[in-house]
Structure formats: structure tokens, C-alpha cells
């Protein structure tokens, strides 16, 4: 079975968190586009967490379609 993603929504801050692991102090941060922040593994530079700011506002725009600048890689077991 593959890695699980954990989705958490902070209603007060209006932030959607998408996590492969819990955020930690040593992660690097990079803004992928306006109001989307990636937290990266400092050694592999893989995205471990995403923070989507103003999440509910994004869903109210453009027919509630949310696009993220992230490519998924699927590995099938042989």
C-alpha cells in the first residue's frame, strides 16, 4: 500500500494542509504559486507538506475547481 495523505482544514486561518508526514523544524519552504506553500525534505527536496492559504475563497472562484502545481508519481507493484 502506498503513502497516505492527511488533509486538515484550519477554519479560523482558512488553510488546507495536505501532509505526507507531520511538519518539522528542518523542512525547507517554497512558494509554488500565490498562496500555495510547499514544505520540502531538506535532503531529498521532495514535497512533504502543502499549505493552501485562503482555501474557501479559492473554492468560491472559478466554478470551485482547485488546481495545484504538483505532479503525482504512481508506482505499481510488479
N, C-alpha and C positions, 0 to 999 in steps of 0.2 A: 504494500500500500504506500502511496506517495505521501509527501508532506501535507499537513493540514494548514489551512489558513484560518486565522481567528479574526473575525470582524467585530469591532467595538465602536459604538457611537457615543460621543460625548455631546449630549443635547445642549448643555449650557455653552460650551465652546463651539458647537456646531462643526465638529471634526469627526470624520470617519477614519478609524485606524484599521489598517489591514496588516496583520502581523504573521510572520513565519515563526518568530520567537519573541520573547519579551525584549523590549528596547533596553539597551545597556549603555553605560557611560562612554565606552570606547568607540562607538559607531561614528562613522563619518556621515554628514548630511549633504544632500544635493537637491536643489530645487529643479524638478523636471520641467515644470511649466508653472504658470501663475497659480499659486495656492495649492500645489501638489509637491510634497517634500518626501524624498526617499531617504531612508536610513540604510547605510551600506556597511557590510562587513569590512573592517579595516584591512584585513589580509587578502580576501578574495575579491573585494569590491562588488559582491553580489548584493542585490536589494534584499533586505531582511524585513523591512517595515515601510509602509506608505502612510502618509498623513494627508488626507484630503480636507483642506480648510473650506469653510462656508459650504458644507456638503448639501444642506437642504436648499440653499439658494441655487446651487448647480442643478439640482434635480428639477427645479421650477423653470429653468431655462431650456430652450431647445427641445421641447417635447419630452423632457425627462430622460434624455439619453446621456449616459455618463461614459465618456471615452477617456482612457488612461494611456499615457505614452509608455506602455510596458509591453514587452514581448514575452509570451509564455513558451517554455520548452517542455515538451511531453516526451517522457522516456517510457517505452514499452518493454516489459519483461519478455525475454526470449524463452 
